[in-house]
């Protein structure tokens, strides 16, 4: 977004004609100062929405329908109940906000078609190797400078296109933490004013491709085992290329060792299993000071209602997988996670209420494993949801530990795997995997890349093991559908560097012809240098939260890691072809 566009959008927001009560007209009398009730609601309002940066942009945005006194009264009464009641009726409180939320129009990106010229030569192997070396150097420099490889979170206040009034009510009634409900309620009320304000163009400008660039000015740097697991895989991928100098190889080994230790030791905690045992899993965010927040953002995190983080099935699976690939012998890896995951697996008509926040209820949950794990105190602040990509990670780590966990020799474990594969088969055959609404934390394009990663672990198994795990040939069916989507949709349309990296990961793992790599390779080479002083490439959306608002997670280091992995696969296929 150019300076002139930023200035124009800001000017229009600051001088807009006000045609009804603003967000601050509605909320200031209730939430700016009060005694009694729930103090967090007011603290959140003042910190996130009533701050000096946002207030000038939204103070002139009014909603004409709130000139209707009964409607304004209902909204204020709902906010008052959220503030004052010890046990609020969240469905009733959310109703007037849900009605307003359904008045805004949001859509997922629809990049224009961008046919690749058949006559254009693909970047050659030396070009590809140069970018691989640049990305690896960026990761190693970042680790050396910070003592870890950081990732960033950024708020997009416009919210997610899939979260409308109906989904808001699902969240308010399905989440467990009152602070998280407070933030979800107020963020979604603010979304209405933002989406109907000239400030919308400033807060949510258009971008190239699918994955959203993280250009918001306030980004929260932090560390998580989930991120360390993928940075570990990226550095392992670099080592496999043979392009690392002796110094880079040694630095990579040190970084990998540190990150595996962070995953398996620093971020580990004991949780109860459904069978009465205690299992050691990996938490999404280790206790302070390990996430490496600044003091400022550590306090902001508390004020915004994100004080409690619990373990999750995805971070556990990815951490175990990365450690396995790195050759770790830590005893934690001997735990057959499938026994534990079975307790979080949805059985149709039996335990479907495990999914308390069913934002993607357009898909069939049977056989899928939910996201969040109860800690020893029984806390689960986010309720629970079910994401398809997470379930690919569970399959992938199970394939990597197939022998160690005696999957074939244990009927219950084999059944758990069969049911997850059945869940994936129904998702893909229905075509729902291409619908952003089907995914809680990821893009459909990232699902394709992660399926490629899962498929690679599957075909590395002996033929007899593949037949036992997938007697119906489901993996080949899914491979065909995913390849078709990547080749006819993703790389046939406008892409950014992160989209292109996801395409290469899918194409490389799924055995596409090297000729199919050309559009993605060109996009990456063309984008090189876009990150300026931050790295070779910009920060893009890797994963996201849909509640309490759209929170993106990524960073320039994340883009470098995915580009490195995608290019390493492309290079390997191109060299094999030669």
BELWO-V345569 format. One record per residue. RES is the residue in one letter. SS is DSSP state (2 for helix, 1 for strand, 0 for the rest). PHI is phi as a letter, one per 30 degrees, with the letter a starting at -180 (none if undefined). Layout:
BEGIN
res=RES ss=SS phi=PHI
res=RES ss=SS phi=PHI
END
This chain:
BEGIN
res=X ss=0 phi=none
res=X ss=0 phi=d
res=X ss=2 phi=e
res=X ss=2 phi=d
res=X ss=2 phi=d
res=X ss=2 phi=d
res=X ss=2 phi=d
res=X ss=2 phi=d
res=X ss=2 phi=d
res=X ss=2 phi=d
res=X ss=2 phi=d
res=X ss=2 phi=d
res=X ss=2 phi=d
res=X ss=2 phi=d
res=X ss=2 phi=c
res=X ss=0 phi=d
res=X ss=0 phi=d
res=X ss=0 phi=d
res=X ss=0 phi=c
res=X ss=0 phi=l
res=X ss=1 phi=d
res=X ss=1 phi=d
res=X ss=2 phi=e
res=X ss=2 phi=d
res=X ss=2 phi=d
res=X ss=2 phi=d
res=X ss=2 phi=c
res=X ss=2 phi=e
res=X ss=2 phi=d
res=X ss=2 phi=c
res=X ss=2 phi=b
res=X ss=2 phi=d
res=X ss=0 phi=b
res=X ss=0 phi=a
res=X ss=0 phi=c
res=X ss=0 phi=i
res=X ss=0 phi=i
res=X ss=0 phi=d
res=X ss=2 phi=d
res=X ss=2 phi=d
res=X ss=2 phi=e
res=X ss=2 phi=d
res=X ss=2 phi=d
res=X ss=2 phi=d
res=X ss=2 phi=e
res=X ss=2 phi=d
res=X ss=2 phi=d
res=X ss=2 phi=c
res=X ss=2 phi=c
res=X ss=0 phi=c
res=X ss=0 phi=d
res=X ss=2 phi=d
res=X ss=2 phi=d
res=X ss=2 phi=d
res=X ss=2 phi=e
res=X ss=2 phi=d
res=X ss=2 phi=d
res=X ss=2 phi=c
res=X ss=0 phi=d
res=X ss=0 phi=c
res=X ss=0 phi=c
res=X ss=1 phi=c
res=X ss=1 phi=c
res=X ss=2 phi=e
res=X ss=2 phi=d
res=X ss=2 phi=d
res=X ss=2 phi=d
res=X ss=0 phi=d
res=X ss=2 phi=e
res=X ss=2 phi=e
res=X ss=2 phi=d
res=X ss=2 phi=d
res=X ss=2 phi=d
res=X ss=2 phi=d
res=X ss=2 phi=d
res=X ss=2 phi=d
res=X ss=2 phi=d
res=X ss=2 phi=d
res=X ss=2 phi=d
res=X ss=2 phi=d
res=X ss=2 phi=d
res=X ss=2 phi=d
res=X ss=2 phi=d
res=X ss=2 phi=c
res=X ss=0 phi=d
res=X ss=0 phi=d
res=X ss=0 phi=b
res=X ss=0 phi=d
res=X ss=0 phi=d
res=X ss=2 phi=d
res=X ss=2 phi=d
res=X ss=2 phi=d
res=X ss=2 phi=d
res=X ss=2 phi=d
res=X ss=2 phi=e
res=X ss=2 phi=d
res=X ss=2 phi=d
res=X ss=2 phi=d
res=X ss=2 phi=d
res=X ss=2 phi=d
res=X ss=2 phi=d
res=X ss=0 phi=d
res=X ss=0 phi=d
res=X ss=0 phi=c
res=X ss=0 phi=c
res=X ss=0 phi=b
res=X ss=0 phi=b
res=X ss=0 phi=d
res=X ss=0 phi=e
res=X ss=0 phi=b
res=X ss=0 phi=d
res=X ss=0 phi=d
res=X ss=1 phi=d
res=X ss=0 phi=b
res=X ss=0 phi=e
res=X ss=0 phi=d
res=X ss=0 phi=d
res=X ss=0 phi=d
res=X ss=0 phi=d
res=X ss=0 phi=d
res=X ss=0 phi=d
res=X ss=0 phi=d
res=X ss=0 phi=e
res=X ss=0 phi=d
res=X ss=2 phi=d
res=X ss=2 phi=e
res=X ss=2 phi=d
res=X ss=2 phi=d
res=X ss=2 phi=d
res=X ss=2 phi=d
res=X ss=2 phi=d
res=X ss=2 phi=e
res=X ss=2 phi=d
res=X ss=2 phi=d
res=X ss=2 phi=d
res=X ss=2 phi=d
res=X ss=2 phi=d
res=X ss=2 phi=d
res=X ss=2 phi=d
res=X ss=2 phi=d
res=X ss=2 phi=d
res=X ss=2 phi=d
res=X ss=2 phi=d
res=X ss=2 phi=d
res=X ss=2 phi=d
res=X ss=2 phi=c
res=X ss=0 phi=i
res=X ss=0 phi=a
res=X ss=0 phi=c
res=X ss=0 phi=d
res=X ss=1 phi=b
res=X ss=1 phi=b
res=X ss=1 phi=c
res=X ss=1 phi=b
res=X ss=1 phi=d
res=X ss=1 phi=c
res=X ss=0 phi=d
res=X ss=0 phi=d
res=X ss=0 phi=i
res=X ss=0 phi=c
res=X ss=0 phi=d
res=X ss=0 phi=d
res=X ss=0 phi=c
res=X ss=0 phi=c
res=X ss=2 phi=e
res=X ss=2 phi=d
res=X ss=2 phi=d
res=X ss=2 phi=d
res=X ss=2 phi=d
res=X ss=2 phi=e
res=X ss=2 phi=d
res=X ss=2 phi=d
res=X ss=2 phi=c
res=X ss=2 phi=c
res=X ss=0 phi=d
res=X ss=0 phi=c
res=X ss=0 phi=d
res=X ss=2 phi=d
res=X ss=2 phi=d
res=X ss=2 phi=d
res=X ss=2 phi=d
res=X ss=2 phi=e
res=X ss=2 phi=d
res=X ss=2 phi=d
res=X ss=2 phi=d
res=X ss=2 phi=d
res=X ss=2 phi=e
res=X ss=2 phi=d
res=X ss=2 phi=d
res=X ss=2 phi=d
res=X ss=2 phi=e
res=X ss=2 phi=d
res=X ss=2 phi=d
res=X ss=2 phi=d
res=X ss=2 phi=d
res=X ss=0 phi=c
res=X ss=0 phi=c
res=X ss=0 phi=e
res=X ss=0 phi=d
res=X ss=2 phi=e
res=X ss=2 phi=d
res=X ss=2 phi=d
res=X ss=2 phi=d
res=X ss=0 phi=b
res=X ss=0 phi=d
res=X ss=0 phi=d
res=X ss=0 phi=b
res=X ss=0 phi=d
res=X ss=0 phi=i
res=X ss=0 phi=c
res=X ss=0 phi=d
res=X ss=0 phi=d
res=X ss=1 phi=d
res=X ss=0 phi=c
res=X ss=0 phi=c
res=X ss=0 phi=d
res=X ss=0 phi=d
res=X ss=0 phi=c
res=X ss=1 phi=c
res=X ss=1 phi=c
res=X ss=1 phi=d
res=X ss=1 phi=a
res=X ss=0 phi=b
res=X ss=0 phi=b
res=X ss=2 phi=d
res=X ss=2 phi=e
res=X ss=2 phi=d
res=X ss=2 phi=e
res=X ss=2 phi=d
res=X ss=2 phi=d
res=X ss=2 phi=d
res=X ss=2 phi=d
res=X ss=2 phi=d
res=X ss=2 phi=d
res=X ss=2 phi=d
res=X ss=2 phi=d
res=X ss=2 phi=d
res=X ss=2 phi=d
res=X ss=2 phi=d
res=X ss=2 phi=d
res=X ss=2 phi=d
res=X ss=0 phi=i
res=X ss=0 phi=d
res=X ss=0 phi=d
res=X ss=0 phi=d
res=X ss=2 phi=e
res=X ss=2 phi=d
res=X ss=2 phi=d
res=X ss=2 phi=d
res=X ss=2 phi=d
res=X ss=2 phi=d
res=X ss=2 phi=d
res=X ss=2 phi=d
res=X ss=2 phi=d
res=X ss=2 phi=d
res=X ss=2 phi=d
res=X ss=2 phi=d
res=X ss=2 phi=d
res=X ss=2 phi=d
res=X ss=2 phi=d
res=X ss=2 phi=d
res=X ss=2 phi=d
res=X ss=2 phi=d
res=X ss=2 phi=d
res=X ss=2 phi=c
res=X ss=2 phi=d
res=X ss=0 phi=c
res=X ss=1 phi=d
res=X ss=1 phi=a
res=X ss=1 phi=d
res=X ss=1 phi=b
res=X ss=1 phi=d
res=X ss=0 phi=c
res=X ss=0 phi=d
res=X ss=0 phi=c
res=X ss=0 phi=j
res=X ss=0 phi=d
res=X ss=1 phi=c
res=X ss=1 phi=b
res=X ss=1 phi=c
res=X ss=1 phi=b
res=X ss=1 phi=c
res=X ss=1 phi=d
res=X ss=0 phi=d
res=X ss=0 phi=b
res=X ss=0 phi=d
res=X ss=0 phi=d
res=X ss=0 phi=e
res=X ss=0 phi=c
res=X ss=0 phi=d
res=X ss=0 phi=d
res=X ss=0 phi=i
res=X ss=0 phi=d
res=X ss=0 phi=d
res=X ss=2 phi=e
res=X ss=2 phi=d
res=X ss=2 phi=d
res=X ss=2 phi=d
res=X ss=2 phi=d
res=X ss=2 phi=e
res=X ss=2 phi=e
res=X ss=2 phi=d
res=X ss=2 phi=d
res=X ss=0 phi=d
res=X ss=0 phi=j
res=X ss=0 phi=c
res=X ss=0 phi=d
res=X ss=0 phi=c
res=X ss=0 phi=b
res=X ss=0 phi=c
res=X ss=1 phi=d
res=X ss=1 phi=b
res=X ss=2 phi=d
res=X ss=2 phi=d
res=X ss=2 phi=e
res=X ss=2 phi=d
res=X ss=2 phi=d
res=X ss=2 phi=d
res=X ss=2 phi=d
res=X ss=2 phi=d
res=X ss=2 phi=d
res=X ss=2 phi=d
res=X ss=2 phi=d
res=X ss=2 phi=d
res=X ss=2 phi=d
res=X ss=0 phi=d
res=X ss=0 phi=i
res=X ss=0 phi=d
res=X ss=0 phi=c
res=X ss=0 phi=e
res=X ss=2 phi=e
res=X ss=2 phi=e
res=X ss=2 phi=d
res=X ss=2 phi=d
res=X ss=0 phi=d
res=X ss=0 phi=d
res=X ss=2 phi=e
res=X ss=2 phi=d
res=X ss=2 phi=d
res=X ss=2 phi=d
res=X ss=2 phi=d
res=X ss=2 phi=e
res=X ss=2 phi=d
res=X ss=2 phi=c
res=X ss=1 phi=d
res=X ss=0 phi=d
res=X ss=0 phi=c
res=X ss=0 phi=e
res=X ss=0 phi=i
res=X ss=0 phi=c
res=X ss=0 phi=b
res=X ss=2 phi=e
res=X ss=2 phi=d
res=X ss=2 phi=e
res=X ss=0 phi=d
res=X ss=0 phi=d
res=X ss=0 phi=b
res=X ss=0 phi=d
res=X ss=0 phi=d
res=X ss=0 phi=c
res=X ss=0 phi=d
res=X ss=0 phi=d
res=X ss=0 phi=c
res=X ss=0 phi=d
res=X ss=0 phi=d
res=X ss=0 phi=e
res=X ss=0 phi=j
res=X ss=0 phi=d
res=X ss=1 phi=c
res=X ss=0 phi=d
res=X ss=0 phi=d
res=X ss=1 phi=c
res=X ss=0 phi=c
res=X ss=0 phi=d
res=X ss=0 phi=d
res=X ss=0 phi=d
res=X ss=0 phi=d
res=X ss=0 phi=i
res=X ss=0 phi=d
res=X ss=0 phi=a
res=X ss=0 phi=d
res=X ss=0 phi=c
res=X ss=0 phi=i
res=X ss=0 phi=a
res=X ss=0 phi=b
res=X ss=0 phi=b
res=X ss=0 phi=c
res=X ss=2 phi=d
res=X ss=2 phi=d
res=X ss=2 phi=e
res=X ss=2 phi=d
res=X ss=2 phi=d
res=X ss=2 phi=d
res=X ss=2 phi=d
res=X ss=2 phi=d
res=X ss=2 phi=d
res=X ss=2 phi=d
res=X ss=2 phi=d
res=X ss=2 phi=d
res=X ss=2 phi=d
res=X ss=0 phi=c
res=X ss=0 phi=e
res=X ss=0 phi=d
res=X ss=0 phi=e
res=X ss=0 phi=c
res=X ss=0 phi=h
res=X ss=0 phi=d
res=X ss=0 phi=d
res=X ss=0 phi=d
res=X ss=0 phi=c
res=X ss=2 phi=e
res=X ss=2 phi=d
res=X ss=2 phi=d
res=X ss=2 phi=d
res=X ss=2 phi=d
res=X ss=2 phi=e
res=X ss=2 phi=d
res=X ss=2 phi=e
res=X ss=2 phi=d
res=X ss=2 phi=d
res=X ss=2 phi=d
res=X ss=2 phi=d
res=X ss=2 phi=e
res=X ss=2 phi=d
res=X ss=2 phi=d
res=X ss=2 phi=d
res=X ss=2 phi=e
res=X ss=2 phi=d
res=X ss=2 phi=d
res=X ss=0 phi=d
res=X ss=0 phi=i
res=X ss=2 phi=d
res=X ss=2 phi=d
res=X ss=2 phi=d
res=X ss=0 phi=c
res=X ss=2 phi=e
res=X ss=2 phi=d
res=X ss=2 phi=d
res=X ss=0 phi=c
res=X ss=0 phi=d
res=X ss=0 phi=c
res=X ss=0 phi=b
res=X ss=0 phi=d
res=X ss=2 phi=e
res=X ss=2 phi=d
res=X ss=2 phi=d
res=X ss=2 phi=e
res=X ss=2 phi=d
res=X ss=2 phi=d
res=X ss=2 phi=d
res=X ss=2 phi=d
res=X ss=2 phi=e
res=X ss=2 phi=d
res=X ss=2 phi=d
res=X ss=2 phi=d
res=X ss=2 phi=d
res=X ss=2 phi=d
res=X ss=2 phi=d
res=X ss=2 phi=d
res=X ss=0 phi=d
res=X ss=0 phi=d
res=X ss=0 phi=e
res=X ss=2 phi=e
res=X ss=2 phi=d
res=X ss=2 phi=d
res=X ss=2 phi=e
res=X ss=2 phi=d
res=X ss=2 phi=d
res=X ss=2 phi=d
res=X ss=0 phi=b
res=X ss=0 phi=d
res=X ss=0 phi=c
res=X ss=0 phi=i
res=X ss=2 phi=d
res=X ss=2 phi=d
res=X ss=2 phi=d
res=X ss=2 phi=d
res=X ss=2 phi=d
res=X ss=2 phi=e
res=X ss=2 phi=d
res=X ss=2 phi=d
res=X ss=2 phi=d
res=X ss=2 phi=e
res=X ss=2 phi=d
res=X ss=2 phi=d
res=X ss=2 phi=d
res=X ss=2 phi=d
res=X ss=2 phi=c
res=X ss=2 phi=c
res=X ss=2 phi=d
res=X ss=0 phi=d
res=X ss=0 phi=d
res=X ss=1 phi=b
res=X ss=0 phi=e
res=X ss=0 phi=b
res=X ss=0 phi=c
res=X ss=2 phi=d
res=X ss=2 phi=d
res=X ss=2 phi=e
res=X ss=2 phi=d
res=X ss=2 phi=d
res=X ss=2 phi=d
res=X ss=2 phi=d
res=X ss=2 phi=d
res=X ss=2 phi=d
res=X ss=2 phi=d
res=X ss=2 phi=d
res=X ss=2 phi=d
res=X ss=2 phi=d
res=X ss=0 phi=c
res=X ss=0 phi=i
res=X ss=0 phi=d
res=X ss=0 phi=d
res=X ss=2 phi=e
res=X ss=2 phi=d
res=X ss=2 phi=d
res=X ss=2 phi=d
res=X ss=2 phi=e
res=X ss=2 phi=e
res=X ss=2 phi=d
res=X ss=2 phi=d
res=X ss=2 phi=d
res=X ss=2 phi=d
res=X ss=2 phi=d
res=X ss=2 phi=d
res=X ss=2 phi=d
res=X ss=2 phi=d
res=X ss=0 phi=e
res=X ss=0 phi=j
res=X ss=0 phi=d
res=X ss=0 phi=d
res=X ss=2 phi=i
res=X ss=2 phi=d
res=X ss=2 phi=d
res=X ss=0 phi=l
res=X ss=0 phi=d
res=X ss=0 phi=b
res=X ss=0 phi=d
res=X ss=0 phi=d
res=X ss=1 phi=b
res=X ss=1 phi=d
res=X ss=1 phi=c
res=X ss=1 phi=b
res=X ss=1 phi=a
res=X ss=1 phi=c
res=X ss=0 phi=c
res=X ss=0 phi=b
res=X ss=0 phi=d
res=X ss=0 phi=b
res=X ss=1 phi=d
res=X ss=1 phi=c
res=X ss=1 phi=c
res=X ss=1 phi=b
res=X ss=1 phi=l
res=X ss=0 phi=l
res=X ss=2 phi=d
res=X ss=2 phi=d
res=X ss=2 phi=d
res=X ss=2 phi=d
res=X ss=2 phi=e
res=X ss=2 phi=d
res=X ss=2 phi=d
res=X ss=2 phi=d
res=X ss=2 phi=e
res=X ss=2 phi=d
res=X ss=2 phi=d
res=X ss=2 phi=d
res=X ss=2 phi=d
res=X ss=2 phi=d
res=X ss=2 phi=d
res=X ss=2 phi=d
res=X ss=2 phi=d
res=X ss=2 phi=d
res=X ss=2 phi=d
res=X ss=2 phi=d
res=X ss=2 phi=d
res=X ss=2 phi=d
res=X ss=0 phi=d
END
